[in-house]
Every structure is written in structure tokens, then in C-alpha cells.
Amino acid sequence: RIIRKNDDETRWVNGLGEAQFDGNGNILSMYGTIMDITERKQTEQELHTKNAENEQFIYTVSHDLRSPLVTVKTFMGYLEKDMAEGNQEHITKDIQFIHSAADKMKLLLDELLEMSRLDHVEALPVRVSLLEVLTDVLVTLAGVINERKVDILLPDTELMLYGDRPRLCQIWQNLIENAVKYSRDDNIPRIEFGVQQVSGETVFFVRDNGIGIDP
């Protein structure tokens, strides 16, 4: 790694050389080559970064796919029961939840395919409302929410977010899943979302009645 004198630009070079010595071991001359390999190093770094992103994304998708699968399985059970009872209103609701969960799984798989492309371009940030994000997440997690009869309290204020929508959903999904996972066995899980202003900054919080964590 060198800094080129004429323009102070950092470059990477590969040097190969061989020296000629006299009988006393003193260098008489040296010859060799210096090759600029900056572009190669940059490509290697990009591939390394890409591989790390792919590994993380594959792990994330495999984790996130579990929730819509749970929703499908849960509401398939409800659907069988409601069909046996002839409850048309519940049957319609069951099918809607199953469709939504299937759509979520398709979206995750499409993202995985997109991420696997070498020419993948990062998603452009978009404007989306907080309540819209939370609603999408709650539909995805409908299975575990219904199984545990989770009481969800949404914020009473609307707020627009700006960012990568799938990743924004992922944040809230993980927070809800953790709150349900670490809830108390003797209580109905209660999860509250909120937004407040602290010293000019917008602060989001998730509050639950679970076992708690060390501050």
C-alpha cells in the first residue's frame, strides 16, 4: 500500500525483485517489476463485502421466513375448524391471513434472488408511514400473535419514515418476536409501541410485560 507522490492517491502495488550480491554479501544491483493492482484489490474487497452481505441476508431471510410459515400453519388449523363449523366470516378472515403470509414469503424469496445477483443495487429509500409498517408486520406475525393472544397497543400518533421499507419492517418484526418469545407464561403478552421527542430527537420504544432485560 503506497501513497502516490504526484497526487497523494492511495494505491496498491505488487513488487517482485531480485538482487545481485558481491562476494561480501553487499548488494551490487537489483532488478524487478512494480505492478499497480489497485483495481484488483478493490474488486477483491467488493467481492468480500458482497459475500458477507449474502451470508447475513440468507441468515436473515431464513429467520424471517419462519414467522409467515407459522401464520400459515396456525390459520390453516383455524380454517379447518371454521369450515367444520360453517363459520363463513372466520373462514374469510383465515384465508386473508394465509394469503398475506404467502405474499410475505414470496417477497422474502424475491429479495433473496435479487441479492444473489452480482450487479445487485441497494434498494432506494422510500417514504412510508410508521403505522403502515407496523400493520404489515402484525399481519406477518398474525399466527404467533393469535396463538399467544398477544395484546398489541399501537402508537396514537402518525409518523412518516424514510428508508429501506423491508429493513424497517424487519426491525419491528424482530422486536415483536423477541417480546413474545420472552413473555411470562402466566400472563397474556402485552406489547406497546410508542414515539416520543427527547432533546429534539424522535425516539421509538417498545414496551412489554415480559421477563425484562438487564438495562
C-alpha positions as MATLAB code, in Angstrom:
seq = 'RIIRKNDDETRWVNGLGEAQFDGNGNILSMYGTIMDITERKQTEQELHTKNAENEQFIYTVSHDLRSPLVTVKTFMGYLEKDMAEGNQEHITKDIQFIHSAADKMKLLLDELLEMSRLDHVEALPVRVSLLEVLTDVLVTLAGVINERKVDILLPDTELMLYGDRPRLCQIWQNLIENAVKYSRDDNIPRIEFGVQQVSGETVFFVRDNGIGIDP';
ca = [
       0.000    0.000    0.000;
       1.565    3.269   -1.129;
       0.645    6.931   -1.435;
       1.494    8.210   -4.889;
       3.579   11.364   -4.649;
       2.238   13.252   -7.655;
      -1.402   13.235   -6.497;
      -1.345   11.787   -2.924;
      -3.654    8.982   -4.078;
      -3.517    5.707   -2.173;
      -2.650    2.770   -4.431;
      -1.865   -0.917   -4.029;
       1.160   -2.361   -5.789;
       2.729   -5.800   -6.134;
       6.514   -5.742   -6.230;
       8.771   -8.589   -7.379;
      12.536   -8.135   -7.397;
      15.876   -9.916   -7.255;
      19.188   -8.551   -6.019;
      22.747   -9.378   -7.098;
      25.432   -9.504   -4.401;
      29.228   -9.401   -4.370;
      31.414  -11.891   -2.553;
      30.974   -9.987    0.745;
      27.204  -10.012    0.586;
      26.841   -6.388   -0.491;
      24.110   -5.514   -2.994;
      25.501   -4.685   -6.416;
      22.229   -4.212   -8.241;
      18.524   -5.033   -8.187;
      16.018   -5.546  -10.915;
      12.333   -6.357  -10.895;
       8.823   -5.092  -11.546;
       6.239   -2.981   -9.756;
       2.642   -3.649  -10.819;
      -0.295   -1.455   -9.850;
      -3.003   -3.842   -8.547;
      -5.352   -1.236   -7.056;
      -8.304   -2.237   -9.231;
      -7.782   -5.902   -8.353;
      -7.701   -5.097   -4.642;
     -10.880   -3.042   -4.964;
     -12.623   -5.913   -6.781;
     -11.478   -8.384   -4.112;
     -12.833   -6.105   -1.386;
     -16.147   -5.692   -3.197;
     -16.481   -9.480   -3.533;
     -15.612   -9.933    0.141;
     -18.247   -7.369    1.118;
     -20.778   -8.972   -1.232;
     -20.172  -12.422    0.249;
     -20.576  -11.077    3.789;
     -23.833   -9.336    2.796;
     -25.138  -12.513    1.159;
     -24.343  -14.629    4.219;
     -26.088  -12.161    6.511;
     -29.073  -11.790    4.203;
     -29.520  -15.553    3.772;
     -29.491  -15.954    7.550;
     -31.992  -13.121    7.933;
     -34.367  -14.464    5.285;
     -34.265  -17.994    6.727;
     -35.096  -16.486   10.123;
     -37.836  -14.184    8.828;
     -39.495  -16.926    6.772;
     -40.420  -18.757    9.963;
     -42.985  -16.149   11.018;
     -45.195  -16.262    7.890;
     -44.880  -20.056    7.933;
     -46.182  -20.104   11.499;
     -49.033  -17.830   10.399;
     -49.935  -20.149    7.511;
     -49.859  -23.221    9.758;
     -51.870  -21.531   12.513;
     -54.608  -20.231   10.242;
     -54.788  -23.486    8.325;
     -55.753  -25.037   11.652;
     -58.312  -22.285   12.231;
     -59.613  -22.748    8.690;
     -60.227  -26.467    9.189;
     -62.099  -25.756   12.411;
     -64.156  -22.881   10.954;
     -65.035  -24.886    7.824;
     -66.254  -27.738   10.010;
     -68.424  -25.256   11.918;
     -69.544  -23.439    8.760;
     -68.396  -20.050   10.109;
     -68.119  -18.125    6.827;
     -66.916  -14.871    8.421;
     -63.993  -16.591   10.132;
     -63.246  -18.655    7.025;
     -62.824  -15.438    5.003;
     -60.531  -13.978    7.663;
     -58.450  -17.168    7.835;
     -57.929  -17.177    4.072;
     -56.924  -13.498    4.083;
     -54.237  -14.139    6.687;
     -52.939  -17.161    4.760;
     -52.773  -15.111    1.541;
     -50.915  -12.278    3.306;
     -48.394  -14.681    4.832;
     -47.826  -16.351    1.442;
     -47.284  -12.924   -0.161;
     -44.714  -12.117    2.559;
     -42.826  -15.350    1.880;
     -42.794  -14.597   -1.861;
     -41.413  -11.118   -1.154;
     -38.622  -12.541    1.018;
     -37.704  -15.109   -1.632;
     -37.721  -12.450   -4.366;
     -35.363  -10.340   -2.240;
     -33.092  -13.339   -1.796;
     -32.915  -13.874   -5.560;
     -32.249  -10.175   -6.119;
     -29.487  -10.180   -3.502;
     -27.777  -13.132   -5.205;
     -27.184  -11.120   -8.384;
     -23.646   -9.767   -8.747;
     -24.978   -6.482  -10.140;
     -27.394   -6.048   -7.236;
     -28.201   -2.414   -6.494;
     -29.119   -1.301   -2.989;
     -32.822   -0.523   -2.548;
     -33.652    3.163   -2.777;
     -35.158    4.666    0.386;
     -38.894    5.408    0.304;
     -41.395    7.305    2.438;
     -43.729    5.058    4.402;
     -45.894    5.627    7.461;
     -44.977    4.007   10.778;
     -48.500    2.608   11.202;
     -48.360    1.081    7.717;
     -45.085   -0.662    8.582;
     -46.451   -1.921   11.912;
     -49.669   -3.148   10.279;
     -47.710   -5.136    7.691;
     -45.595   -6.692   10.434;
     -48.630   -7.611   12.540;
     -50.190   -9.379    9.539;
     -46.955  -11.337    9.043;
     -46.886  -12.319   12.721;
     -50.627  -12.983   12.956;
     -50.026  -16.665   13.667;
     -47.910  -16.277   16.794;
     -49.962  -13.246   17.923;
     -53.202  -15.235   17.764;
     -51.682  -18.326   19.357;
     -50.407  -16.378   22.348;
     -53.381  -13.972   22.346;
     -50.966  -11.027   22.368;
     -52.397   -7.623   23.263;
     -50.906   -5.037   20.873;
     -51.046   -1.271   21.548;
     -50.142    0.867   18.541;
     -48.905    4.476   18.834;
     -51.611    7.138   18.844;
     -49.587    9.423   16.585;
     -48.781    9.018   12.908;
     -45.252    9.487   11.639;
     -43.614    9.187    8.224;
     -40.428    7.152    7.942;
     -37.812    7.371    5.204;
     -35.686    4.338    4.436;
     -35.475    0.788    3.100;
     -39.005   -0.477    3.735;
     -38.225   -4.226    4.085;
     -35.466   -3.445    6.603;
     -37.769   -1.091    8.537;
     -40.330   -3.900    8.776;
     -37.582   -6.275    9.845;
     -36.657   -4.104   12.848;
     -40.195   -4.088   14.242;
     -40.752   -7.765   13.436;
     -37.681   -8.781   15.440;
     -38.720   -6.597   18.382;
     -42.231   -8.098   18.447;
     -40.936  -11.661   18.115;
     -38.500  -11.140   20.989;
     -41.198   -9.614   23.186;
     -43.474  -12.608   22.576;
     -40.648  -15.128   22.956;
     -39.610  -13.752   26.355;
     -43.095  -13.164   27.720;
     -44.232  -14.683   31.004;
     -46.105  -17.964   30.943;
     -48.655  -16.751   33.479;
     -49.528  -13.512   31.631;
     -51.121  -12.561   28.332;
     -48.278  -10.840   26.414;
     -48.840   -7.091   26.140;
     -46.703   -5.103   23.695;
     -46.877   -1.332   23.389;
     -45.302    0.779   20.660;
     -44.629    4.453   21.193;
     -42.938    7.544   19.811;
     -41.679   10.489   21.814;
     -39.474   13.536   21.391;
     -36.331   13.627   23.548;
     -33.947   16.596   23.253;
     -35.111   17.280   19.709;
     -34.720   13.651   18.619;
     -37.500   11.248   17.653;
     -37.281    8.205   19.926;
     -39.179    4.960   19.313;
     -39.831    2.479   22.083;
     -41.257   -0.989   22.523;
     -42.585   -1.829   25.964;
     -43.794   -5.238   27.145;
     -44.740   -7.143   30.287;
     -42.231   -9.946   29.750;
     -39.319  -11.146   31.845;
     -37.304   -8.000   31.136;
     -33.648   -7.500   30.267;
     -30.670   -6.016   32.040;
     -30.612   -2.222   31.427;
];
